[in-house]
Amino acid sequence: ASLSYLSPLDFSPTGWGPTTEPEELFKDIPYAPFSKGERLGKAADWNSSLATRAYQNRPQNAGVSTAFNVFEDDEGDEFSIVDNRPTAARRVFGGAKPAQGKQWAKPVARVKGGTNWQNQGKRTKAQQRTLNAAKPRYAKRRGGGGASRYTTSNKNRRRTELSLELEPSWGEPCKNIEFSTLLRSTHSVPPSEVLKTCGVLEEYNPAYDQASVRRPIPLERNWALERTHHTVSTSDDSVLEELRCKETGNVYATDAILAVLMTCPVSAYAWDLLLTVKEREVKKEEEAKKEEAEGEEEEEEEEEEDSDEEEEDSEEEHLNKELIFDKRDGSWIDFLEVNENSNEPPLDEDENIHNTVEALSKETTFMNYNFSQQICNKNEAQAIKFPSPSPFQTQDEKAASTAFFYKKFEVNDADFKIVTRTEVNGYRPAKKGKVPVYMLIRALHEFDPKVTGSWRKIIETQKAGSFATELKNNNCKMTKWLAQAHLAGAKEIRLGWVSRNNFKDPREGHSIIDQSAYTLEDYANEISTGTDKLWGTLINLLRELRRLPAGKYRIVRDPYKKALSVYKTA
């Protein structure tokens, strides 16, 4: 038979492949090289049950445009396969998370007998109450809803706004002082001198040593009304003003202000201070220097004169400036903060209006003052009356158990003479006629057992753990107490453990459930902070501020920055 209908075959003697290249057949078709190991896509595969998985694992030939690749086009978004077959509901136990893209099922509460309320047309009032009670429980399990006080959106939220509104006329800060520069060195405790003592100091009542969880002592709230707590600023203190006129020192501040400056690196909330820099004339003892220079050779006299001029210049540079620190009226420096350094600090807006930042700060401040006045004996015969009465007490006011010590610290190597007003709250009689032990009295505050771990359950057996928790949450506040006690020369810090009677409403009162007494050295070891570190921070800061020209300034602590910003206001 003839095979003429078959096309003729070309034979290639050199190897496999066509002998000639067609001209029109493959014209204008793009060519892309590919290897045998690459997977080629398909336009459609109606028989494969793994079409979706194959599409997800389609080849990605990066950087190569090939006609065999599969591209996703917009028309595919409108096409979907609907499966109407019933599927068994998947049961999720415990706190397991749902699959990707799925949502949590609505909480289903059941009554005795297993009746599903969601399938009923009507519910009784009892069933509705039980269902409403079940919703927060399910919401808490899945990490949402209002069951938890610190949700994801509220976590790590703290008060971040500035303590004051910056005036446009202040412009940019004239100086920024990084906290790292303040912590670069420490300083030994400088010698001090008591210039004046004022006030009345009552003796500590040892009966409060018996306070315990089983026998709590109610905290009396009338002392803040009967005895006024004075927080007078530096420029408003007549005694400090008198000492400044006598040029007793070149730095003036109260102990509360100095404690803020000493602990500024560990502060988390915003605050601000007023600073006044003044220049004054320095008395030169030229006649004494001339007498010392007599009888020496001319060359030696010239060298001594040059060195004396350099010393005078450096002395004038340091001592001809006066730094006066003040606080604003109504400043938050007068109030104690609560859980300032906590990972979950109080919120500005809370479900319980008594647990906001401002409410807790006022509560713990007045609670501390009431505690310091209550635990002292009211026997006037046992009270120590200092030579001068309180400079802030009026005739109609009752004398509070507070002694004011006006002291001067001389930092010779830095040419600082710091004059300050310090205070103590009580004393304990010393043995064998020694000097009484002055004490600083403060109180720790339990407002939420979820935060503190419930003192009433653990304080008798785990007081060290409770103290560590308080130190972690209130590091700045407790370090300020060390600074104030050290500046005043107190030998003991008395801490009270005061808890709310009703954690939802502080108006129902507080109870003293325990007390702790620490010497200054033991307290410093407990909080892992030494007085040399506090003095190093203060002196480094004063050195930076002394370089400012004369004028009025505002020192601002910005929570967003690890630095202090200094603005010139006048």
Disulfide bonds with the S-S distance in Angstrom:
none
